[in-house]
Amino acid sequence: MESNDAVRRLSALAQDSRLAVFRLLVRAGPEGMAAGDIARGLGLAPNTLSAQLTVLANAGLIRSRRDGRSIVYAADYDAMSALLVFLMDDCCQGRPEVCAPVADLTARIACCEQPRGALS
C-alpha cells in the first residue's frame, strides 16, 4: 500500500461518525447494511450519513451495491486488511512483546474462521 492511500484511509476514519459507521459495517459482515438501517442504528440524519458514506467510499474502505430500491453498504475487508498490514509491517523490530497484543488478536480471529465451504 502506498503511504498516500494509508493517509487517505486513516483520515476517513478520523471522525467519530465515520468511525462508527465503519465499525458498524465491519460488524454487519460481508452482506452489509442498507443506508436506512445504518442511519437508524447510529441515530444519524440521512444527509449526514450520506456525507460520511461518501468519504468512506472515496477512501476505499466501503463498497456499495443496489438492492431493489435500497443501497447496501459493506466494509471492504481487503482494504481494511491492507491498512492494518501497512500499519504493522515494521512492527516488533526484534521486540516481539510490542506486537504481542496483535498476535493475540490474530489468534482469536483465526479461531472464528469457518472452513471454506462451511455454511453460516
N, CA, C and O atoms as a GROMACS GRO file, in nm:
protein
  480
    1MET      N    1   0.084  -0.117   0.000
    1MET     CA    2   0.000   0.000   0.000
    1MET      C    3   0.089   0.124   0.000
    1MET      O    4   0.191   0.130   0.068
    2GLU      N    5   0.048   0.219  -0.078
    2GLU     CA    6   0.118   0.346  -0.083
    2GLU      C    7   0.086   0.428   0.042
    2GLU      O    8  -0.024   0.418   0.098
    3SER      N    9   0.180   0.508   0.083
    3SER     CA   10   0.162   0.591   0.202
    3SER      C   11   0.043   0.685   0.187
    3SER      O   12  -0.032   0.704   0.283
    4ASN      N   13   0.024   0.743   0.068
    4ASN     CA   14  -0.088   0.836   0.050
    4ASN      C   15  -0.223   0.766   0.060
    4ASN      O   16  -0.321   0.827   0.105
    5ASP      N   17  -0.231   0.638   0.020
    5ASP     CA   18  -0.355   0.561   0.038
    5ASP      C   19  -0.382   0.538   0.186
    5ASP      O   20  -0.497   0.549   0.231
    6ALA      N   21  -0.278   0.508   0.262
    6ALA     CA   22  -0.294   0.488   0.406
    6ALA      C   23  -0.341   0.616   0.473
    6ALA      O   24  -0.430   0.612   0.559
    7VAL      N   25  -0.284   0.727   0.436
    7VAL     CA   26  -0.323   0.855   0.494
    7VAL      C   27  -0.468   0.886   0.461
    7VAL      O   28  -0.543   0.932   0.547
    8ARG      N   29  -0.509   0.860   0.337
    8ARG     CA   30  -0.648   0.885   0.295
    8ARG      C   31  -0.745   0.799   0.377
    8ARG      O   32  -0.850   0.847   0.420
    9ARG      N   33  -0.710   0.672   0.399
    9ARG     CA   34  -0.797   0.582   0.475
    9ARG      C   35  -0.800   0.620   0.623
    9ARG      O   36  -0.907   0.621   0.685
   10LEU      N   37  -0.685   0.652   0.678
   10LEU     CA   38  -0.681   0.693   0.818
   10LEU      C   39  -0.757   0.824   0.839
   10LEU      O   40  -0.826   0.841   0.939
   11SER      N   41  -0.743   0.915   0.745
   11SER     CA   42  -0.815   1.042   0.754
   11SER      C   43  -0.966   1.020   0.751
   11SER      O   44  -1.040   1.087   0.823
   12ALA      N   45  -1.010   0.928   0.669
   12ALA     CA   46  -1.153   0.898   0.661
   12ALA      C   47  -1.205   0.843   0.793
   12ALA      O   48  -1.321   0.867   0.829
   13LEU      N   49  -1.123   0.771   0.864
   13LEU     CA   50  -1.165   0.712   0.992
   13LEU      C   51  -1.147   0.807   1.110
   13LEU      O   52  -1.191   0.776   1.221
   14ALA      N   53  -1.084   0.920   1.088
   14ALA     CA   54  -1.051   1.013   1.195
   14ALA      C   55  -1.164   1.110   1.227
   14ALA      O   56  -1.140   1.230   1.244
   15GLN      N   57  -1.284   1.058   1.236
   15GLN     CA   58  -1.401   1.139   1.270
   15GLN      C   59  -1.501   1.043   1.336
   15GLN      O   60  -1.521   0.932   1.288
   16ASP      N   61  -1.562   1.085   1.446
   16ASP     CA   62  -1.646   0.996   1.526
   16ASP      C   63  -1.755   0.924   1.448
   16ASP      O   64  -1.767   0.802   1.457
   17SER      N   65  -1.833   0.998   1.370
   17SER     CA   66  -1.945   0.935   1.298
   17SER      C   67  -1.895   0.838   1.192
   17SER      O   68  -1.950   0.729   1.176
   18ARG      N   69  -1.792   0.877   1.118
   18ARG     CA   70  -1.740   0.788   1.014
   18ARG      C   71  -1.682   0.661   1.075
   18ARG      O   72  -1.702   0.552   1.022
   19LEU      N   73  -1.612   0.676   1.185
   19LEU     CA   74  -1.557   0.558   1.253
   19LEU      C   75  -1.671   0.468   1.300
   19LEU      O   76  -1.662   0.346   1.287
   20ALA      N   77  -1.776   0.526   1.354
   20ALA     CA   78  -1.892   0.447   1.399
   20ALA      C   79  -1.958   0.374   1.282
   20ALA      O   80  -1.994   0.258   1.294
   21VAL      N   81  -1.972   0.443   1.169
   21VAL     CA   82  -2.030   0.379   1.050
   21VAL      C   83  -1.944   0.263   1.005
   21VAL      O   84  -1.994   0.154   0.978
   22PHE      N   85  -1.814   0.286   0.996
   22PHE     CA   86  -1.724   0.181   0.950
   22PHE      C   87  -1.728   0.061   1.045
   22PHE      O   88  -1.736  -0.053   1.000
   23ARG      N   89  -1.722   0.086   1.174
   23ARG     CA   90  -1.725  -0.026   1.270
   23ARG      C   91  -1.857  -0.102   1.263
   23ARG      O   92  -1.859  -0.224   1.276
   24LEU      N   93  -1.967  -0.031   1.242
   24LEU     CA   94  -2.097  -0.097   1.228
   24LEU      C   95  -2.096  -0.186   1.104
   24LEU      O   96  -2.146  -0.299   1.108
   25LEU      N   97  -2.040  -0.137   0.995
   25LEU     CA   98  -2.035  -0.216   0.872
   25LEU      C   99  -1.941  -0.336   0.886
   25LEU      O  100  -1.968  -0.442   0.829
   26VAL      N  101  -1.834  -0.321   0.961
   26VAL     CA  102  -1.745  -0.436   0.986
   26VAL      C  103  -1.823  -0.543   1.062
   26VAL      O  104  -1.814  -0.661   1.029
   27ARG      N  105  -1.898  -0.500   1.164
   27ARG     CA  106  -1.978  -0.597   1.241
   27ARG      C  107  -2.089  -0.660   1.157
   27ARG      O  108  -2.126  -0.775   1.179
   28ALA      N  109  -2.142  -0.584   1.062
   28ALA     CA  110  -2.253  -0.634   0.980
   28ALA      C  111  -2.209  -0.749   0.889
   28ALA      O  112  -2.292  -0.829   0.846
   29GLY      N  113  -2.081  -0.756   0.860
   29GLY     CA  114  -2.032  -0.865   0.775
   29GLY      C  115  -2.039  -0.831   0.628
   29GLY      O  116  -2.080  -0.721   0.591
   30PRO      N  117  -2.000  -0.926   0.544
   30PRO     CA  118  -1.992  -0.901   0.400
   30PRO      C  119  -2.125  -0.867   0.335
   30PRO      O  120  -2.128  -0.803   0.230
   31GLU      N  121  -2.236  -0.908   0.396
   31GLU     CA  122  -2.367  -0.877   0.337
   31GLU      C  123  -2.401  -0.729   0.352
   31GLU      O  124  -2.483  -0.677   0.275
   32GLY      N  125  -2.340  -0.660   0.449
   32GLY     CA  126  -2.358  -0.517   0.463
   32GLY      C  127  -2.492  -0.478   0.521
   32GLY      O  128  -2.564  -0.560   0.577
   33MET      N  129  -2.522  -0.350   0.508
   33MET     CA  130  -2.646  -0.294   0.561
   33MET      C  131  -2.700  -0.188   0.467
   33MET      O  132  -2.624  -0.117   0.400
   34ALA      N  133  -2.830  -0.177   0.462
   34ALA     CA  134  -2.894  -0.070   0.385
   34ALA      C  135  -2.868   0.063   0.454
   34ALA      O  136  -2.857   0.069   0.576
   35ALA      N  137  -2.859   0.168   0.375
   35ALA     CA  138  -2.830   0.302   0.428
   35ALA      C  139  -2.929   0.342   0.537
   35ALA      O  140  -2.889   0.398   0.638
   36GLY      N  141  -3.056   0.315   0.517
   36GLY     CA  142  -3.156   0.350   0.617
   36GLY      C  143  -3.134   0.279   0.749
   36GLY      O  144  -3.154   0.337   0.856
   37ASP      N  145  -3.093   0.153   0.743
   37ASP     CA  146  -3.065   0.078   0.865
   37ASP      C  147  -2.942   0.133   0.938
   37ASP      O  148  -2.938   0.136   1.061
   38ILE      N  149  -2.843   0.176   0.861
   38ILE     CA  150  -2.724   0.238   0.922
   38ILE      C  151  -2.765   0.366   0.994
   38ILE      O  152  -2.727   0.388   1.109
   39ALA      N  153  -2.844   0.450   0.927
   39ALA     CA  154  -2.887   0.578   0.984
   39ALA      C  155  -2.965   0.554   1.114
   39ALA      O  156  -2.940   0.620   1.214
   40ARG      N  157  -3.058   0.459   1.111
   40ARG     CA  158  -3.137   0.430   1.231
   40ARG      C  159  -3.050   0.371   1.341
   40ARG      O  160  -3.064   0.406   1.458
   41GLY      N  161  -2.960   0.281   1.304
   41GLY     CA  162  -2.874   0.215   1.402
   41GLY      C  163  -2.781   0.311   1.475
   41GLY      O  164  -2.748   0.289   1.591
   42LEU      N  165  -2.741   0.416   1.406
   42LEU     CA  166  -2.647   0.511   1.466
   42LEU      C  167  -2.711   0.645   1.502
   42LEU      O  168  -2.646   0.733   1.557
   43GLY      N  169  -2.840   0.659   1.470
   43GLY     CA  170  -2.909   0.784   1.500
   43GLY      C  171  -2.857   0.902   1.420
   43GLY      O  172  -2.850   1.014   1.472
   44LEU      N  173  -2.821   0.877   1.295
   44LEU     CA  174  -2.770   0.984   1.209
   44LEU      C  175  -2.877   1.030   1.112
   44LEU      O  176  -2.958   0.950   1.064
   45ALA      N  177  -2.877   1.159   1.083
   45ALA     CA  178  -2.966   1.212   0.981
   45ALA      C  179  -2.922   1.158   0.845
   45ALA      O  180  -2.802   1.142   0.822
   46PRO      N  181  -3.017   1.130   0.755
   46PRO     CA  182  -2.980   1.075   0.624
   46PRO      C  183  -2.876   1.156   0.548
   46PRO      O  184  -2.786   1.099   0.488
   47ASN      N  185  -2.887   1.290   0.550
   47ASN     CA  186  -2.789   1.371   0.476
   47ASN      C  187  -2.651   1.364   0.541
   47ASN      O  188  -2.550   1.366   0.470
   48THR      N  189  -2.645   1.355   0.672
   48THR     CA  190  -2.517   1.339   0.742
   48THR      C  191  -2.456   1.205   0.708
   48THR      O  192  -2.337   1.195   0.678
   49LEU      N  193  -2.538   1.100   0.712
   49LEU     CA  194  -2.490   0.966   0.679
   49LEU      C  195  -2.439   0.962   0.536
   49LEU      O  196  -2.334   0.903   0.509
   50SER      N  197  -2.510   1.023   0.445
   50SER     CA  198  -2.469   1.024   0.305
   50SER      C  199  -2.330   1.083   0.289
   50SER      O  200  -2.247   1.030   0.215
   51ALA      N  201  -2.304   1.193   0.358
   51ALA     CA  202  -2.172   1.257   0.351
   51ALA      C  203  -2.065   1.165   0.409
   51ALA      O  204  -1.955   1.155   0.354
   52GLN      N  205  -2.096   1.098   0.520
   52GLN     CA  206  -1.999   1.008   0.583
   52GLN      C  207  -1.970   0.888   0.492
   52GLN      O  208  -1.855   0.847   0.479
   53LEU      N  209  -2.073   0.833   0.432
   53LEU     CA  210  -2.055   0.719   0.341
   53LEU      C  211  -1.971   0.758   0.220
   53LEU      O  212  -1.890   0.679   0.173
   54THR      N  213  -1.991   0.877   0.169
   54THR     CA  214  -1.913   0.925   0.055
   54THR      C  215  -1.765   0.932   0.088
   54THR      O  216  -1.681   0.889   0.009
   55VAL      N  217  -1.732   0.986   0.205
   55VAL     CA  218  -1.592   0.994   0.246
   55VAL      C  219  -1.531   0.855   0.260
   55VAL      O  220  -1.420   0.831   0.212
   56LEU      N  221  -1.602   0.763   0.324
   56LEU     CA  222  -1.551   0.627   0.342
   56LEU      C  223  -1.536   0.555   0.209
   56LEU      O  224  -1.439   0.482   0.188
   57ALA      N  225  -1.631   0.575   0.118
   57ALA     CA  226  -1.623   0.512  -0.014
   57ALA      C  227  -1.506   0.569  -0.094
   57ALA      O  228  -1.433   0.495  -0.160
   58ASN      N  229  -1.488   0.701  -0.090
   58ASN     CA  230  -1.377   0.764  -0.162
   58ASN      C  231  -1.241   0.720  -0.109
   58ASN      O  232  -1.142   0.720  -0.182
   59ALA      N  233  -1.237   0.682   0.018
   59ALA     CA  234  -1.113   0.632   0.077
   59ALA      C  235  -1.091   0.484   0.046
   59ALA      O  236  -0.986   0.428   0.076
   60GLY      N  237  -1.192   0.421  -0.015
   60GLY     CA  238  -1.180   0.279  -0.050
   60GLY      C  239  -1.205   0.185   0.065
   60GLY      O  240  -1.166   0.068   0.059
   61LEU      N  241  -1.270   0.232   0.171
   61LEU     CA  242  -1.294   0.148   0.288
   61LEU      C  243  -1.428   0.075   0.284
   61LEU      O  244  -1.446  -0.024   0.354
   62ILE      N  245  -1.521   0.124   0.203
   62ILE     CA  246  -1.651   0.058   0.191
   62ILE      C  247  -1.690   0.047   0.045
   62ILE      O  248  -1.638   0.119  -0.041
   63ARG      N  249  -1.782  -0.043   0.020
   63ARG     CA  250  -1.837  -0.062  -0.115
   63ARG      C  251  -1.989  -0.054  -0.105
   63ARG      O  252  -2.046  -0.072   0.002
   64SER      N  253  -2.052  -0.027  -0.216
   64SER     CA  254  -2.198  -0.021  -0.217
   64SER      C  255  -2.252  -0.100  -0.335
   64SER      O  256  -2.184  -0.121  -0.435
   65ARG      N  257  -2.377  -0.143  -0.318
   65ARG     CA  258  -2.448  -0.212  -0.426
   65ARG      C  259  -2.596  -0.179  -0.412
   65ARG      O  260  -2.646  -0.155  -0.302
   66ARG      N  261  -2.663  -0.180  -0.523
   66ARG     CA  262  -2.807  -0.155  -0.521
   66ARG      C  263  -2.878  -0.288  -0.498
   66ARG      O  264  -2.844  -0.390  -0.557
   67ASP      N  265  -2.978  -0.283  -0.410
   67ASP     CA  266  -3.062  -0.399  -0.382
   67ASP      C  267  -3.206  -0.349  -0.386
   67ASP      O  268  -3.260  -0.302  -0.286
   68GLY      N  269  -3.268  -0.361  -0.503
   68GLY     CA  270  -3.402  -0.305  -0.520
   68GLY      C  271  -3.396  -0.155  -0.512
   68GLY      O  272  -3.325  -0.090  -0.589
   69ARG      N  273  -3.471  -0.098  -0.418
   69ARG     CA  274  -3.472   0.048  -0.401
   69ARG      C  275  -3.368   0.095  -0.300
   69ARG      O  276  -3.351   0.216  -0.280
   70SER      N  277  -3.300   0.002  -0.236
   70SER     CA  278  -3.203   0.038  -0.133
   70SER      C  279  -3.061   0.032  -0.186
   70SER      O  280  -3.030  -0.041  -0.281
   71ILE      N  281  -2.975   0.109  -0.123
   71ILE     CA  282  -2.831   0.095  -0.147
   71ILE      C  283  -2.775   0.030  -0.022
   71ILE      O  284  -2.795   0.078   0.090
   72VAL      N  285  -2.704  -0.080  -0.042
   72VAL     CA  286  -2.646  -0.156   0.068
   72VAL      C  287  -2.497  -0.129   0.070
   72VAL      O  288  -2.430  -0.138  -0.033
   73TYR      N  289  -2.447  -0.097   0.188
   73TYR     CA  290  -2.304  -0.067   0.206
   73TYR      C  291  -2.240  -0.178   0.287
   73TYR      O  292  -2.302  -0.235   0.376
   74ALA      N  293  -2.115  -0.208   0.253
   74ALA     CA  294  -2.040  -0.310   0.325
   74ALA      C  295  -1.895  -0.266   0.338
   74ALA      O  296  -1.841  -0.196   0.252
   75ALA      N  297  -1.833  -0.306   0.446
   75ALA     CA  298  -1.691  -0.278   0.466
   75ALA      C  299  -1.612  -0.354   0.360
   75ALA      O  300  -1.647  -0.466   0.324
   76ASP      N  301  -1.507  -0.293   0.312
   76ASP     CA  302  -1.415  -0.359   0.219
   76ASP      C  303  -1.306  -0.421   0.305
   76ASP      O  304  -1.210  -0.354   0.344
   77TYR      N  305  -1.321  -0.550   0.334
   77TYR     CA  306  -1.228  -0.618   0.425
   77TYR      C  307  -1.087  -0.626   0.369
   77TYR      O  308  -0.991  -0.624   0.446
   78ASP      N  309  -1.072  -0.635   0.238
   78ASP     CA  310  -0.938  -0.636   0.179
   78ASP      C  311  -0.868  -0.502   0.204
   78ASP      O  312  -0.750  -0.498   0.236
   79ALA      N  313  -0.942  -0.392   0.188
   79ALA     CA  314  -0.884  -0.260   0.212
   79ALA      C  315  -0.849  -0.242   0.359
   79ALA      O  316  -0.744  -0.188   0.392
   80MET      N  317  -0.938  -0.290   0.447
   80MET     CA  318  -0.911  -0.281   0.590
   80MET      C  319  -0.787  -0.362   0.627
   80MET      O  320  -0.702  -0.316   0.703
   81SER      N  321  -0.777  -0.483   0.573
   81SER     CA  322  -0.661  -0.567   0.600
   81SER      C  323  -0.533  -0.504   0.548
   81SER      O  324  -0.430  -0.507   0.615
   82ALA      N  325  -0.539  -0.448   0.429
   82ALA     CA  326  -0.421  -0.384   0.372
   82ALA      C  327  -0.374  -0.268   0.459
   82ALA      O  328  -0.254  -0.249   0.477
   83LEU      N  329  -0.468  -0.191   0.513
   83LEU     CA  330  -0.432  -0.080   0.601
   83LEU      C  331  -0.367  -0.132   0.729
   83LEU      O  332  -0.266  -0.078   0.775
   84LEU      N  333  -0.424  -0.236   0.786
   84LEU     CA  334  -0.366  -0.292   0.909
   84LEU      C  335  -0.228  -0.350   0.883
   84LEU      O  336  -0.138  -0.334   0.965
   85VAL      N  337  -0.210  -0.417   0.771
   85VAL     CA  338  -0.079  -0.471   0.737
   85VAL      C  339   0.021  -0.357   0.719
   85VAL      O  340   0.134  -0.365   0.767
   86PHE      N  341  -0.020  -0.251   0.651
   86PHE     CA  342   0.067  -0.136   0.632
   86PHE      C  343   0.111  -0.078   0.767
   86PHE      O  344   0.228  -0.046   0.786
   87LEU      N  345   0.015  -0.065   0.859
   87LEU     CA  346   0.047  -0.008   0.990
   87LEU      C  347   0.139  -0.098   1.072
   87LEU      O  348   0.220  -0.049   1.150
   88MET      N  349   0.126  -0.228   1.054
   88MET     CA  350   0.200  -0.323   1.137
   88MET      C  351   0.322  -0.381   1.066
   88MET      O  352   0.394  -0.463   1.124
   89ASP      N  353   0.346  -0.339   0.945
   89ASP     CA  354   0.451  -0.400   0.863
   89ASP      C  355   0.588  -0.403   0.930
   89ASP      O  356   0.659  -0.503   0.920
   90ASP      N  357   0.624  -0.298   0.998
   90ASP     CA  358   0.756  -0.292   1.060
   90ASP      C  359   0.749  -0.312   1.211
   90ASP      O  360   0.838  -0.270   1.285
   91CYS      N  361   0.642  -0.375   1.256
   91CYS     CA  362   0.623  -0.397   1.398
   91CYS      C  363   0.734  -0.486   1.455
   91CYS      O  364   0.797  -0.563   1.384
   92CYS      N  365   0.753  -0.472   1.578
   92CYS     CA  366   0.844  -0.554   1.659
   92CYS      C  367   0.988  -0.507   1.655
   92CYS      O  368   1.044  -0.475   1.760
   93GLN      N  369   1.049  -0.500   1.537
   93GLN     CA  370   1.189  -0.459   1.529
   93GLN      C  371   1.273  -0.536   1.631
   93GLN      O  372   1.356  -0.478   1.701
   94GLY      N  373   1.250  -0.668   1.638
   94GLY     CA  374   1.326  -0.752   1.730
   94GLY      C  375   1.271  -0.752   1.872
   94GLY      O  376   1.333  -0.810   1.961
   95ARG      N  377   1.156  -0.689   1.894
   95ARG     CA  378   1.094  -0.685   2.026
   95ARG      C  379   0.953  -0.743   2.015
   95ARG      O  380   0.857  -0.668   2.000
   96PRO      N  381   0.939  -0.875   2.021
   96PRO     CA  382   0.809  -0.939   2.000
   96PRO      C  383   0.701  -0.894   2.097
   96PRO      O  384   0.582  -0.904   2.065
   97GLU      N  385   0.738  -0.845   2.214
   97GLU     CA  386   0.637  -0.801   2.310
   97GLU      C  387   0.558  -0.681   2.258
   97GLU      O  388   0.445  -0.656   2.302
   98VAL      N  389   0.616  -0.607   2.165
   98VAL     CA  390   0.547  -0.492   2.108
   98VAL      C  391   0.423  -0.537   2.030
   98VAL      O  392   0.318  -0.473   2.037
   99CYS      N  393   0.436  -0.647   1.958
   99CYS     CA  394   0.326  -0.695   1.874
   99CYS      C  395   0.244  -0.805   1.941
   99CYS      O  396   0.153  -0.860   1.878
  100ALA      N  397   0.273  -0.839   2.063
  100ALA     CA  398   0.200  -0.946   2.131
  100ALA      C  399   0.050  -0.924   2.132
  100ALA      O  400  -0.025  -1.019   2.107
  101PRO      N  401   0.000  -0.803   2.161
  101PRO     CA  402  -0.146  -0.785   2.158
  101PRO      C  403  -0.206  -0.813   2.020
  101PRO      O  404  -0.315  -0.869   2.011
  102VAL      N  405  -0.136  -0.775   1.915
  102VAL     CA  406  -0.186  -0.800   1.779
  102VAL      C  407  -0.182  -0.950   1.750
  102VAL      O  408  -0.275  -1.004   1.689
  103ALA      N  409  -0.076  -1.017   1.792
  103ALA     CA  410  -0.067  -1.162   1.772
  103ALA      C  411  -0.179  -1.233   1.846
  103ALA      O  412  -0.237  -1.328   1.794
  104ASP      N  413  -0.210  -1.189   1.968
  104ASP     CA  414  -0.320  -1.249   2.043
  104ASP      C  415  -0.453  -1.228   1.972
  104ASP      O  416  -0.534  -1.320   1.964
  105LEU      N  417  -0.475  -1.109   1.921
  105LEU     CA  418  -0.597  -1.079   1.847
  105LEU      C  419  -0.606  -1.165   1.722
  105LEU      O  420  -0.712  -1.219   1.692
  106THR      N  421  -0.498  -1.179   1.650
  106THR     CA  422  -0.495  -1.261   1.529
  106THR      C  423  -0.530  -1.406   1.562
  106THR      O  424  -0.604  -1.471   1.487
  107ALA      N  425  -0.479  -1.456   1.672
  107ALA     CA  426  -0.510  -1.594   1.712
  107ALA      C  427  -0.658  -1.609   1.744
  107ALA      O  428  -0.720  -1.710   1.708
  108ARG      N  429  -0.718  -1.508   1.811
  108ARG     CA  430  -0.861  -1.515   1.842
  108ARG      C  431  -0.944  -1.511   1.714
  108ARG      O  432  -1.043  -1.582   1.703
  109ILE      N  433  -0.904  -1.428   1.618
  109ILE     CA  434  -0.976  -1.417   1.492
  109ILE      C  435  -0.967  -1.549   1.416
  109ILE      O  436  -1.067  -1.595   1.360
  110ALA      N  437  -0.850  -1.611   1.414
  110ALA     CA  438  -0.832  -1.737   1.344
  110ALA      C  439  -0.923  -1.844   1.400
  110ALA      O  440  -0.968  -1.933   1.326
  111CYS      N  441  -0.952  -1.838   1.528
  111CYS     CA  442  -1.042  -1.936   1.589
  111CYS      C  443  -1.185  -1.921   1.540
  111CYS      O  444  -1.263  -2.016   1.543
  112CYS      N  445  -1.220  -1.803   1.494
  112CYS     CA  446  -1.356  -1.775   1.449
  112CYS      C  447  -1.377  -1.807   1.302
  112CYS      O  448  -1.491  -1.812   1.256
  113GLU      N  449  -1.270  -1.828   1.228
  113GLU     CA  450  -1.284  -1.852   1.084
  113GLU      C  451  -1.353  -1.984   1.059
  113GLU      O  452  -1.330  -2.084   1.128
  114GLN      N  453  -1.439  -1.983   0.959
  114GLN     CA  454  -1.506  -2.105   0.917
  114GLN      C  455  -1.427  -2.167   0.804
  114GLN      O  456  -1.370  -2.096   0.721
  115PRO      N  457  -1.422  -2.300   0.798
  115PRO     CA  458  -1.356  -2.364   0.685
  115PRO      C  459  -1.425  -2.328   0.556
  115PRO      O  460  -1.546  -2.302   0.554
  116ARG      N  461  -1.349  -2.326   0.447
  116ARG     CA  462  -1.408  -2.295   0.317
  116ARG      C  463  -1.521  -2.394   0.288
  116ARG      O  464  -1.509  -2.514   0.312
  117GLY      N  465  -1.631  -2.339   0.238
  117GLY     CA  466  -1.745  -2.421   0.203
  117GLY      C  467  -1.842  -2.442   0.318
  117GLY      O  468  -1.950  -2.499   0.298
  118ALA      N  469  -1.806  -2.397   0.438
  118ALA     CA  470  -1.896  -2.413   0.553
  118ALA      C  471  -2.012  -2.316   0.539
  118ALA      O  472  -1.995  -2.205   0.489
  119LEU      N  473  -2.129  -2.358   0.583
  119LEU     CA  474  -2.246  -2.272   0.578
  119LEU      C  475  -2.247  -2.184   0.701
  119LEU      O  476  -2.206  -2.226   0.809
  120SER      N  477  -2.295  -2.060   0.684
  120SER     CA  478  -2.305  -1.972   0.801
  120SER      C  479  -2.444  -1.975   0.858
  120SER      O  480  -2.471  -1.906   0.957
   0.00000   0.00000   0.00000
